[in-house]
Structures are given as C-alpha cells and as structure tokens.
C-alpha cells in the first residue's frame, strides 16, 4: 500500500521561483515609488537631501507631478476672513475710539476646527456669508462700490444706503444690500459681545490672503502676495430680530 505522506501537493512547484521573484520586485518598486511620492509631497528637507533633489525631480516630473489641485478639481487659492471693529465712547474725548480688528473667521477656526478630529461645519456659515458679501461687492460697478465706503449713521441708515445705491442702475446692488444687512447685524451682535452695549458704530472688512503656491511651500518664509482688503464705511448698530445673542456671546464674547 502506497501512502501519500511526503508527496508535494498537486501543482506545487509548477511555476518555479519566477513568480516569487516577480512579486518581490513589484513590492520593492511600489515601496520605492511610495517613498519618493511621500518625500515629494512633504516638506522633509532631510529626506530630499538623502535621495538627491535632481533624482527626485527627474522621477516625479512630469508623470507623477503633484500640486494643490490633487486635492480638488479647482481648489481655492485665497484665504478669506471676515473681521469687525467698533467705535466706543472715550471718557474725556470728543471723538469715539476705534477698537482693534477682530477676526470672526479666526475665532470660528479656533472654536470649531483647530484640534478637532471631526470639525464642526458651523464655521462655514460665517465664512460663506463673508465670501458672498465680498463677491456681491465686486459684482457692482465701480461707481456704486465707491458709495459703500461712505459712513451711514442714525436710524434708517440702511434705507438711505439702499436709496443711494439704487440711484445708479446696477442689477447687483439689490444682492449686495441683502448681505449688507446680514453682515452688519452679525457684526453688531459680535461687537456688543466683545466690547459692550455702548458701541456707537461698527465697521466690517474682508481680508483676502493668497495661498502659498505649491512650488514655494518649502521656502522659509514663503514668498506670497500681500493681502487685499475690502472695507465698508462705518454703520450704526443694526439689530437682527430673532438672532440668538446668547450664543453669539458664548462664541465670541470675552466672558467665557
């Protein structure tokens, strides 16, 4: 009786050592490719010097070249922020004193995004509001945009601003006025939360800072364009019915 102990399994060794060698080579090549790609996408100077800048560049470009566009079809190239300041009465002075600028966008980032594994999307509300506010301003013709820089005080200032903007035919003026009321109402609530109810006026600006180009990300400091500003004139405080001022105080106030 012939046993089967010690016999190789059917088909074993049919292909020899070639497939194993091929698999090892593929793994090594993939590992080398991933290592180069990681080094290319990070700012590790030590790894770049270890590999050699010329070798790294010749391998990655143009076939595997990367940029910020790898993360989205049309990624944003500008960082935008919405800021507010206020006028406060000064003891013994004829003119009120302006506060420093307070970044609403920066506060939202610290509150809802930074150091959060799952960031809240609440920060997007004010970010989108400020972005569309700026976009509505840019959509108007230069003559109408110049009027936005004027100061408007007293009751009914929004109606007077509306009348001034609509004197010149511009289809985008109505769109801008919608955001004007929302932004000024938000700015008023935040200003009161930070500087008290004695504020006499608020002012809003948007700051657009160009992002660091991908090919300059390793420079220290990186060379970037200067930020641009859109600053509207001073506005008397504007109260928005139904706005949760207690939540505003919790998020942006100085007493937490």
C-alpha positions as CSV (number, residue, x, y, z in Angstrom):
1,X,0.0,0.0,0.0
2,X,1.5,3.2,-1.1
3,X,1.0,6.2,1.2
4,X,0.8,9.8,0.1
5,X,2.9,11.2,3.1
6,X,5.7,13.4,1.9
7,X,4.2,13.9,-1.6
8,X,4.0,17.6,-2.8
9,X,0.5,18.9,-3.3
10,X,-0.8,18.7,-6.8
11,X,0.5,21.7,-8.9
12,X,3.2,22.7,-6.3
13,X,6.3,24.0,-7.9
14,X,4.7,24.1,-11.3
15,X,5.7,27.7,-11.9
16,X,9.0,27.6,-10.1
17,X,10.6,30.6,-8.4
18,X,9.9,33.2,-11.1
19,X,6.5,34.4,-9.7
20,X,8.0,34.9,-6.2
21,X,10.8,36.9,-7.6
22,X,8.4,39.0,-9.7
23,X,6.2,39.7,-6.7
24,X,9.2,40.8,-4.6
25,X,10.3,43.1,-7.4
26,X,6.8,44.6,-7.7
27,X,6.7,45.2,-3.9
28,X,10.1,46.8,-3.9
29,X,9.2,49.1,-6.8
30,X,5.9,50.1,-5.3
31,X,7.6,50.8,-1.9
32,X,10.3,52.9,-3.7
33,X,7.6,54.8,-5.6
34,X,5.5,55.5,-2.5
35,X,8.6,56.6,-0.6
36,X,9.5,59.1,-3.4
37,X,5.9,60.3,-3.6
38,X,5.8,60.9,0.2
39,X,9.0,62.8,0.1
40,X,7.8,64.9,-2.8
41,X,4.6,65.8,-1.1
42,X,6.1,66.6,2.3
43,X,8.5,69.3,3.4
44,X,11.1,67.0,4.7
45,X,14.4,68.6,3.7
46,X,16.4,65.7,5.2
47,X,14.7,63.1,3.0
48,X,15.2,65.2,-0.1
49,X,18.9,65.6,0.6
50,X,19.2,61.8,1.3
51,X,17.6,60.9,-2.0
52,X,19.0,63.8,-4.0
53,X,17.0,66.7,-5.4
54,X,17.8,66.0,-9.0
55,X,16.9,62.3,-8.8
56,X,13.6,63.2,-7.0
57,X,12.7,65.8,-9.6
58,X,13.6,63.7,-12.6
59,X,11.5,60.8,-11.3
60,X,8.4,62.8,-10.2
61,X,8.1,65.2,-13.1
62,X,6.2,65.3,-15.3
63,X,4.5,61.9,-15.0
64,X,3.9,62.0,-11.2
65,X,4.0,65.7,-10.6
66,X,1.6,66.9,-7.9
67,X,0.2,70.3,-6.8
68,X,-2.6,71.6,-4.6
69,X,-5.0,70.6,-7.4
70,X,-4.5,66.9,-6.5
71,X,-7.0,67.5,-3.6
72,X,-9.8,69.1,-5.7
73,X,-10.6,69.9,-9.4
74,X,-10.4,73.7,-8.6
75,X,-9.0,74.3,-5.1
76,X,-9.2,77.7,-3.6
77,X,-6.1,79.8,-4.0
78,X,-7.1,82.5,-1.5
79,X,-7.7,82.5,2.3
80,X,-10.6,84.8,3.1
81,X,-11.6,86.2,6.5
82,X,-14.3,88.4,7.9
83,X,-13.4,91.0,10.5
84,X,-15.2,93.6,12.6
85,X,-14.3,96.6,14.8
86,X,-16.4,99.1,16.7
87,X,-16.4,102.7,17.9
88,X,-16.5,103.2,21.6
89,X,-17.2,106.4,23.5
90,X,-14.0,107.6,25.2
91,X,-14.1,109.4,28.6
92,X,-12.9,113.0,28.2
93,X,-12.6,112.8,24.4
94,X,-14.8,114.4,21.8
95,X,-14.5,111.6,19.3
96,X,-15.1,107.9,19.9
97,X,-12.2,105.5,19.8
98,X,-12.0,102.6,17.4
99,X,-11.2,99.1,18.7
100,X,-8.7,96.7,17.1
101,X,-10.0,94.5,14.3
102,X,-11.4,91.2,15.5
103,X,-11.3,88.2,13.1
104,X,-14.7,86.4,13.1
105,X,-13.2,83.8,10.8
106,X,-10.2,83.3,13.0
107,X,-12.5,82.8,16.0
108,X,-14.6,80.3,14.1
109,X,-11.5,78.3,13.2
110,X,-10.2,78.2,16.7
111,X,-13.7,77.3,18.1
112,X,-14.9,74.7,15.6
113,X,-11.9,73.5,13.5
114,X,-8.5,73.6,15.1
115,X,-7.6,70.5,17.2
116,X,-10.9,68.8,16.3
117,X,-10.7,65.3,14.8
118,X,-14.2,65.9,13.4
119,X,-14.5,69.7,12.8
120,X,-18.0,71.2,13.1
121,X,-19.3,72.7,9.9
122,X,-20.8,75.7,11.8
123,X,-17.7,77.8,10.8
124,X,-18.9,77.6,7.2
125,X,-21.9,79.8,8.0
126,X,-19.9,83.0,8.6
127,X,-17.2,82.0,6.1
128,X,-19.8,81.7,3.3
129,X,-21.6,84.9,4.4
130,X,-18.3,86.9,4.2
131,X,-17.3,85.3,0.9
132,X,-20.6,86.1,-0.7
133,X,-20.7,89.6,0.8
134,X,-17.3,90.3,-0.8
135,X,-18.4,88.8,-4.1
136,X,-21.6,90.9,-4.2
137,X,-19.5,94.0,-3.7
138,X,-17.1,93.1,-6.5
139,X,-20.0,92.4,-8.8
140,X,-21.2,96.0,-8.7
141,X,-19.8,98.7,-11.0
142,X,-17.0,100.9,-9.6
143,X,-19.3,104.0,-9.1
144,X,-21.7,102.0,-6.9
145,X,-18.9,100.3,-5.0
146,X,-17.4,103.7,-4.1
147,X,-20.7,104.6,-2.2
148,X,-20.3,101.6,0.0
149,X,-17.3,103.1,1.6
150,X,-19.3,106.1,2.9
151,X,-20.4,106.2,6.6
152,X,-24.0,105.8,7.5
153,X,-25.3,106.7,10.9
154,X,-28.6,107.1,12.7
155,X,-31.9,105.3,12.4
156,X,-32.9,104.2,8.9
157,X,-29.4,104.2,7.6
158,X,-29.9,101.0,5.6
159,X,-32.8,102.6,3.7
160,X,-30.6,105.6,2.9
161,X,-27.9,103.4,1.7
162,X,-30.4,101.5,-0.4
163,X,-31.6,104.7,-1.9
164,X,-28.1,105.9,-2.7
165,X,-27.1,102.6,-4.3
166,X,-30.2,102.4,-6.5
167,X,-29.8,105.9,-7.9
168,X,-27.4,104.3,-10.4
169,X,-28.7,101.4,-12.3
170,X,-26.9,98.3,-11.2
171,X,-28.6,94.9,-11.1
172,X,-26.2,93.7,-8.4
173,X,-27.0,96.4,-5.9
174,X,-30.0,94.6,-4.5
175,X,-28.0,91.4,-4.0
176,X,-25.3,93.4,-2.1
177,X,-27.9,95.1,0.1
178,X,-29.2,91.7,1.3
179,X,-25.7,90.7,2.5
180,X,-25.1,94.2,3.9
181,X,-28.0,93.8,6.4
182,X,-26.9,90.3,7.4
183,X,-23.3,91.1,7.8
184,X,-23.9,94.3,9.8
185,X,-26.4,92.6,12.0
186,X,-23.9,89.9,12.8
187,X,-21.1,92.4,13.3
188,X,-23.3,94.4,15.7
189,X,-24.0,91.3,17.9
190,X,-20.4,90.2,18.0
191,X,-19.2,93.8,18.7
192,X,-21.6,94.0,21.7
193,X,-20.5,90.6,22.9
194,X,-16.8,91.8,22.9
195,X,-17.0,95.5,23.7
196,X,-20.3,96.0,25.4
197,X,-23.6,97.7,24.6
198,X,-22.1,101.2,24.4
199,X,-20.7,100.8,20.9
200,X,-21.8,103.6,18.7
201,X,-20.9,102.1,15.3
202,X,-19.4,99.0,13.7
203,X,-17.2,98.5,10.6
204,X,-16.7,95.3,8.6
205,X,-13.9,94.3,6.3
206,X,-12.9,91.2,4.4
207,X,-9.3,90.2,4.0
208,X,-8.1,88.1,1.1
209,X,-4.7,86.5,1.5
210,X,-3.3,84.5,-1.4
211,X,-2.4,80.9,-0.5
212,X,1.2,79.8,-0.7
213,X,1.9,78.3,-4.2
214,X,2.7,74.6,-4.1
215,X,6.2,75.1,-5.6
216,X,7.0,77.6,-2.9
217,X,5.8,75.6,0.1
218,X,9.4,74.7,1.1
219,X,10.6,78.3,1.2
220,X,11.1,79.9,4.6
221,X,9.4,82.3,4.8
222,X,7.4,81.6,1.6
223,X,7.0,84.4,-0.9
224,X,3.4,85.4,-1.1
225,X,1.4,88.3,-2.4
226,X,0.2,90.9,0.0
227,X,-3.4,90.6,1.3
228,X,-6.1,92.7,-0.2
229,X,-8.9,94.4,1.8
230,X,-12.5,95.4,1.2
231,X,-13.6,97.8,3.9
232,X,-17.1,99.3,4.1
233,X,-17.8,102.5,5.9
234,X,-19.0,102.9,9.5
235,X,-22.5,101.8,10.3
236,X,-24.8,102.5,13.2
237,X,-25.6,99.3,15.1
238,X,-28.2,97.1,13.4
239,X,-30.3,94.6,15.5
240,X,-31.4,91.5,13.7
241,X,-34.8,90.1,15.0
242,X,-34.5,86.5,16.2
243,X,-30.7,86.4,16.4
244,X,-29.5,84.3,19.4
245,X,-27.3,86.9,21.1
246,X,-26.6,84.5,24.0
247,X,-24.9,82.0,21.5
248,X,-23.0,84.9,20.0
249,X,-21.7,85.9,23.5
250,X,-20.7,82.3,24.1
251,X,-18.7,82.0,20.9
252,X,-17.3,85.5,20.5
253,X,-17.6,87.3,23.8
254,X,-14.8,88.0,26.2
255,X,-16.6,86.4,29.2
256,X,-16.4,82.6,28.7
